Amino acid sequence: MIQIKKIKSSSEKSYEELWDKVRVMNCGKTLSNNSYHQIVTDFFEKNHRINFLIKAIDEEKSSVILQECHSLKGASSMIGLIGFNDLIESIEQCVSKKEFFNKNALIENLKNILNISKETFFKYNQGKE
């Protein structure tokens, strides 16, 4: 069984563990910091795929989980959110190999890493807009 590391608090995950600093900097230069910050904000606040994934995990719909993971991996990779990307890859592996996972713990972990990622991004990039 693949172990999915549980994330409890922001003290357990640093900005460097969650975000690819080089990609974040390059996105800010390519798009402008304001545009990049808006894309990241939209990822956290307007990305319905995260809710679709949570619902699919809760309902144990393997094909939907894989579909949403694929989409979210692309989006999170594009913005440099590597910590979330790692969790998504672990979910994909579990589902693809038909391995057991605790859906409630996984959903909690998913929400936690998203909250921590958002918190660390805006804390670290404050004033760079």
NUFI-103805 format. One line per field, with one value per residue: x, y negated, z of N, C-alpha, C, O, CB in turn; residue in one letter; chain; residue number from 0. Coordinates in steps of 0.001 Angstrom, whole numbers, plus 500000, padded with zeros to 6 digits. Last residue first. Glycine has a CB too. Example, Ala and Ser with C-alpha at 12.3 -4.5 7.8 and 13.67 -1.06 7.14 Angstrom:
BEGIN
n_east: [512850 513190]
n_north: [502250 505690]
n_up: [507080 507800]
ca_east: [513670 512300]
ca_north: [501060 504500]
ca_up: [507140 507800]
c_east: [512900 513200]
c_north: [499970 503300]
c_up: [507870 507800]
o_east: [513409 514236]
o_north: [498862 503319]
o_up: [508039 508465]
cb_east: [514084 511308]
cb_north: [500598 504473]
cb_up: [505725 509046]
rest: [S A]
kette: [A A]
nr: [1 0]
This chain:
BEGIN
n_east: [503383 504959 503671 504135 505101 504792 502004 501026 502107 501147 498342 498251 499285 497414 495152 496092 496566 493915 492562 494038 493496 490742 490795 492210 490506 488358 489469 492217 492773 494013 494662 494617 496479 495112 494855 497548 498375 496735 497741 500339 499811 498767 501058 502663 501136 501458 504178 504342 503161 503575 501654 501843 501165 498473 497535 498277 496941 494277 493945 494497 492536 490246 490665 490808 488208 486711 487417 486595 484740 484093 482903 485178 486466 484602 484730 487390 487229 485464 487000 489004 487606 487061 488741 488636 490610 493086 493257 492955 495475 497081 496216 496958 499730 500153 499386 501268 503765 503782 504510 507296 507763 506123 507232 509758 509053 507878 510060 511749 510274 507721 506272 506601 509102 509333 507496 507181 505224 504757 503582 501033 499904 499471 499358 500400 501417 500322 501829 500542 500839]
n_north: [458139 458596 458498 461925 464417 465732 465566 466803 469425 470278 470394 472292 474500 474858 475508 477842 479515 479770 481078 483483 484439 484906 486875 488881 489464 490485 492711 494488 496858 499704 499779 499872 498583 496194 495250 494825 493024 490787 490089 489360 487139 485414 484978 483611 481291 480048 479424 477734 475458 474056 473732 476196 478019 477516 478271 480991 482032 481603 483477 485884 485854 486147 488782 490287 489841 491026 493705 494213 493013 492666 490499 489157 488775 487082 484845 484099 483493 481328 479496 479177 478101 475483 472924 470563 470491 471526 470469 467738 467277 467810 465746 463528 463781 463320 460633 459427 460045 461111 463311 463647 463208 465100 467422 467337 467670 470216 471736 471418 472576 474558 475217 476921 476643 473901 473400 476412 478176 478002 475617 475883 479251 481862 484240 487549 489247 492214 495155 497779 501181]
n_up: [494550 496660 499071 499712 499302 501732 502073 499802 500186 502674 502137 500075 501428 503445 501873 500585 502712 503721 501639 501661 504223 504012 502025 503437 505528 504015 502652 502957 500376 498669 495169 492378 490991 490552 493196 493930 491916 492459 494982 494264 492645 494592 496133 494244 493847 496254 495976 493717 492077 489723 487835 486492 488470 488753 486184 486039 488242 487553 485469 486856 488844 487275 486298 488665 489662 487644 488009 490750 493046 495797 496860 497751 495293 494058 495765 495303 492561 492572 494015 492102 489987 490432 491427 492729 494728 493798 491213 491713 492882 490648 488947 490480 490467 487717 487525 489282 488105 484780 483253 483599 486323 487532 486449 487668 490386 490255 489387 491615 493728 493888 497069 499275 500311 500635 502687 504626 506784 509464 509941 508996 509748 508673 506223 505829 502982 502038 501028 499192 500000]
ca_east: [502346 505581 504365 503482 505081 506120 502920 500740 502341 502584 498878 497746 499931 498795 495142 495655 497703 494981 492139 493938 494863 491251 490091 492737 491837 488167 488980 491181 493130 493130 495086 493472 496865 495537 493665 496657 499003 496656 496335 500120 500453 497910 499900 503111 501360 500128 503708 504882 502698 504709 501864 502005 502531 499367 497336 498718 498396 494862 493738 495253 493953 490459 490459 491956 489387 486600 487685 487986 484604 484955 482008 484127 487101 484912 483467 486955 488104 485096 485744 489359 488149 486025 489052 487667 489251 492580 493477 491887 494242 497207 496090 495546 499011 500465 498689 499819 503414 503717 503137 506658 508463 505971 505843 509639 509741 507105 508870 512190 510613 508952 506338 505321 508609 510224 507257 507683 505569 505289 504931 501992 500012 498662 499809 499377 501825 500108 501541 501263 500000]
ca_north: [457963 458788 457297 460671 463506 465612 465054 465381 468643 470056 469563 470931 473997 474535 474350 476673 479102 479185 479734 482667 484134 483954 485612 488333 488928 489325 491550 493972 495617 499126 499940 500360 499911 497011 495601 495674 494341 491489 490491 490470 488323 485855 485638 484879 482199 480534 480223 479090 476010 474363 472602 474947 477998 477250 476908 480025 482140 480833 482045 485508 485814 484893 487656 490235 489462 489579 493054 494286 493140 493759 491468 489504 489591 488382 485584 484456 484562 482540 479992 479643 479457 476454 474181 470777 470031 471876 471903 468466 467040 468637 467146 463753 463865 464621 461658 459301 460577 459991 462812 463841 462406 463687 467065 467242 466455 469074 471623 470985 471148 474510 474394 476859 477997 474579 472864 475076 478000 479253 475789 475197 477816 481348 482883 486645 488505 490813 494294 496520 500000]
ca_up: [493537 495348 498640 500112 498152 501151 503103 500002 498971 502493 503215 499857 500211 503795 502772 499812 501895 504518 502057 500451 503833 505005 501775 502193 505827 504901 501909 503837 501061 499669 496549 493146 491476 489404 492419 494734 492049 491165 494831 495203 492060 493483 496728 494821 492730 495895 497113 493656 493357 490583 488745 485748 487938 489880 486693 485042 488157 488656 485240 485654 489210 488004 485381 487749 490452 487849 486721 490304 491586 495340 496222 498705 496336 493461 495624 496659 493043 491832 494598 493453 489851 490795 490754 491654 495030 495124 491429 491022 493648 491856 488514 490168 491750 488309 486748 489508 489428 485718 483232 482297 485317 487889 486128 486212 489939 490753 488538 490284 493755 493111 495864 498562 500082 499696 501348 504368 505374 508939 510474 508147 509995 509771 506482 506345 504168 501712 502159 499141 500000]
c_east: [502580 504592 505056 504338 504383 506178 504301 501617 502158 502882 500362 498359 499517 499531 496560 495672 497337 496135 493246 493556 494892 492663 490574 492093 492433 489498 488787 490668 491939 493675 494133 493852 495761 495869 494032 495468 498121 497222 496174 498694 500273 498493 498982 501951 501796 500251 502342 504422 503086 504356 503006 502301 502817 500824 498310 498638 498949 496383 494416 495145 494790 491916 490760 491858 490584 487794 487622 488256 485989 484776 482759 483206 486049 485577 483717 485666 487666 485934 485273 488115 488552 486516 488067 487866 488216 491098 492864 492030 493078 495949 496155 495301 497524 499731 498911 499037 501914 503253 502973 505310 507756 506626 505600 508228 509601 507736 508018 510987 511020 509309 507705 505406 507341 509769 508073 507331 506011 505733 505573 503412 501081 498726 498895 499997 500749 500353 501401 500847 500887]
c_north: [456726 458580 457427 459485 462193 464558 464796 464769 467160 469241 469254 469979 472563 473946 473902 475415 477911 478691 479030 481230 483219 483496 484545 486986 488270 488665 490318 492674 495182 497792 499208 500669 500561 498441 496519 496160 495301 492902 491291 490998 489548 487110 486195 485663 483582 481571 480823 479980 477490 474953 472851 473769 476675 477204 476588 478602 481130 480897 481197 484003 485359 484754 486326 489048 489309 489074 491535 493533 493045 494057 492676 490584 490061 489310 486988 485271 485028 483731 481262 480207 480031 477894 475256 472097 470343 471568 472327 469974 467800 468493 468076 465199 464123 464808 463045 460388 460520 460583 461442 463155 462465 462777 465584 466864 466262 467774 470434 470795 470626 473038 474482 476184 478001 475998 473631 474657 476569 479129 477069 475333 477204 479842 482299 485294 487510 490036 492859 495683 498751]
c_up: [492722 494217 497290 499664 498450 500051 502491 501097 499228 501247 502996 500876 499927 502597 503127 500663 501017 503658 502841 500800 502606 504629 502745 501867 504586 505235 502785 503219 501892 500164 497474 494597 492303 489820 491251 493912 492830 491261 493542 495104 492956 492831 495637 495425 493233 494786 496855 494810 493442 491926 489734 486675 487240 489432 487822 485552 487160 488658 486306 485398 488021 488439 486075 486789 489535 488663 486837 489014 490953 493854 495651 498149 497331 494466 495059 496599 494426 492312 493903 494138 491214 490680 491211 490921 493958 495308 492765 491209 493032 492721 489730 489741 491509 489635 487345 488781 489688 487041 483869 482216 483960 486878 486411 485776 488426 490259 488956 489362 492375 492937 495203 497198 499217 499380 500314 502944 505167 507491 509955 508675 509117 509919 507553 506683 504569 502990 501677 500336 500000]
o_east: [501798 504917 505675 505555 504073 507195 504898 501934 503032 503819 500784 498834 500348 500308 496865 496153 498185 496627 493488 494166 495693 492980 490794 492790 493081 489603 489035 491354 490792 494881 493523 493427 495935 495578 493342 495125 497961 496630 495548 498467 500075 497755 498481 501867 501350 499562 502092 504291 502251 505187 503365 503110 503899 501619 498904 499569 499970 497045 495054 496150 495693 492470 491455 492859 491302 488329 488401 489234 486487 484672 482151 482778 486030 485285 483122 485527 487584 485420 484747 488169 488448 485895 488244 487222 487022 490398 492204 491030 492301 495426 495374 494301 496898 499173 497979 498131 501345 502446 502070 505001 507636 506117 504948 508050 509354 507038 507492 510909 510666 508725 508730 504680 507058 510029 507566 506921 505289 506553 506795 504362 501927 497706 497679 501032 500257 499600 502277 499659 501873]
o_north: [456424 458817 456473 459468 461430 463884 463744 463581 466354 468442 468104 468899 471725 473002 472710 474371 477064 477579 477838 480282 482286 482309 483401 486052 487228 487439 489203 491653 495480 497624 498209 501671 501647 499392 497505 497342 496458 493855 492351 492208 490656 488038 487314 486878 484603 482591 481979 481190 478375 474946 471956 472904 476107 476429 475510 477816 480491 479929 480191 483340 484536 483655 485476 488390 488313 488001 490834 492790 491958 495217 493590 491478 491231 490506 487963 486272 486230 484841 482169 481265 481236 478805 475860 472349 470383 472322 473362 470679 468435 469485 469021 465804 464865 465875 463840 460994 461457 461512 460695 462494 461455 461692 464896 466079 465149 466884 469719 469802 469504 472340 474481 476554 478974 476500 473971 475474 475629 479923 477211 475176 477906 479208 482245 485220 486734 490148 492349 495523 498688]
o_up: [491820 493054 496819 499850 497535 499888 502722 501046 498909 501246 503117 500527 499579 502741 503109 500223 500736 503850 502649 500305 502541 504709 502348 501472 504678 505225 502327 503258 501560 500346 497094 495171 492854 489094 490992 493936 492441 490755 493539 495138 492457 492501 495751 495250 492710 494788 497198 494626 493259 492834 490499 486339 487382 489965 487845 485372 487413 489032 485996 485140 488173 488405 485516 486507 489614 488383 486192 488933 490660 493455 495093 498878 497711 494490 495519 497303 494681 492452 494548 494764 491440 491226 492269 489902 494257 495985 492851 491349 493745 493229 489830 490125 492266 489893 487463 489354 490249 487074 483491 481225 483266 486596 485625 484844 487960 489773 488104 488639 492012 492108 495885 496275 498518 498287 499245 502119 505499 507031 509997 507909 508563 510189 507368 507346 503749 503957 500979 500617 500734]
cb_east: [500984 506184 505363 503252 504409 506563 503030 499266 501406 503314 498680 496198 499588 499527 494365 494251 498191 495484 490857 492909 495633 491251 488559 492512 492772 487453 487681 491721 493550 492944 496516 492890 498137 496753 492967 496158 500361 497410 495393 500414 501950 497751 499127 504175 502418 499208 503662 506381 501147 505488 500584 500753 502751 499186 495894 497896 498812 494329 492250 494744 494430 489534 489013 492057 489681 485265 486688 488380 483649 484675 481219 483314 488218 485814 482485 486749 489568 485286 484652 489975 489362 484802 490518 487744 489271 493369 494997 491891 493917 498476 497209 495084 499202 501979 499157 499330 504150 502743 502244 506496 509913 506552 504849 510037 511229 507031 508039 513177 511742 508796 506014 504315 508331 511629 507602 509204 504372 504258 504901 501625 500318 499086 499800 498688 503154 498661 502641 500997 499044]
cb_north: [457900 460176 456916 460629 464170 466944 466058 465188 469095 471382 470259 470894 474887 475785 474679 476898 480268 480189 479814 483270 485427 484589 485799 489315 490045 489747 491890 493745 494498 500093 499431 501609 499816 496378 494327 494908 494216 490701 489244 490022 488059 484725 484658 484629 481617 479364 479376 479033 475835 473155 472310 474660 479168 478314 476726 480160 483566 481337 481727 486297 487197 484821 487657 491542 490509 489226 493534 495711 492035 495012 490788 488263 488792 488206 484807 483183 484089 482325 478919 478483 479453 476262 474617 469647 468570 471151 472241 468124 465532 468235 467512 462793 462561 464764 461632 457926 459807 458831 463781 465315 462887 463424 467937 468560 466512 469090 472914 472011 470899 475241 472945 476136 478684 474609 471364 475013 478351 480343 475803 473736 477539 481981 482007 487250 487783 490549 494406 495768 500004]
cb_up: [494175 495251 499661 501658 496982 500604 504293 500352 497857 502419 504568 499947 499012 504305 504051 499245 501029 505523 502912 499477 503551 506419 501902 501044 506343 506197 501233 505300 500048 500840 496742 492484 492305 488722 491898 495970 492731 490082 494824 496644 491825 492430 497632 495884 491775 495452 498368 493640 493514 490798 489508 484928 486965 490964 487183 483789 487758 489985 485202 484423 489704 489231 484844 486950 491556 488565 485667 490126 491004 496147 495115 499073 497064 492242 494708 497523 493080 490305 494512 494303 488900 489916 491042 490670 495257 496170 491396 489531 493708 492671 487490 489064 492574 488519 485288 489053 490516 485210 483926 482010 485172 489257 486939 485570 490326 492308 488599 489673 494752 491718 496195 499403 501419 500251 501294 504594 504443 509060 511999 508023 511465 511044 505175 507588 503922 501133 503231 497809 501221]
rest: [E K G Q N Y K F F T E K S I N L I N K L N E I L A N K N F F E K K S V C Q E I S E I L D N F G I L G I M S S A G K L S H C E Q L I V S S K E E D I A K I L F N I R H N K E F F D T V I Q H Y S N N S L T K G C N M V R V K D W L E E Y S K E S S S K I K K I Q I M]
kette: [A A A A A A A A A A A A A A A A A A A A A A A A A A A A A A A A A A A A A A A A A A A A A A A A A A A A A A A A A A A A A A A A A A A A A A A A A A A A A A A A A A A A A A A A A A A A A A A A A A A A A A A A A A A A A A A A A A A A A A A A A A A A A A A A A]
nr: [128 127 126 125 124 123 122 121 120 119 118 117 116 115 114 113 112 111 110 109 108 107 106 105 104 103 102 101 100 99 98 97 96 95 94 93 92 91 90 89 88 87 86 85 84 83 82 81 80 79 78 77 76 75 74 73 72 71 70 69 68 67 66 65 64 63 62 61 60 59 58 57 56 55 54 53 52 51 50 49 48 47 46 45 44 43 42 41 40 39 38 37 36 35 34 33 32 31 30 29 28 27 26 25 24 23 22 21 20 19 18 17 16 15 14 13 12 11 10 9 8 7 6 5 4 3 2 1 0]
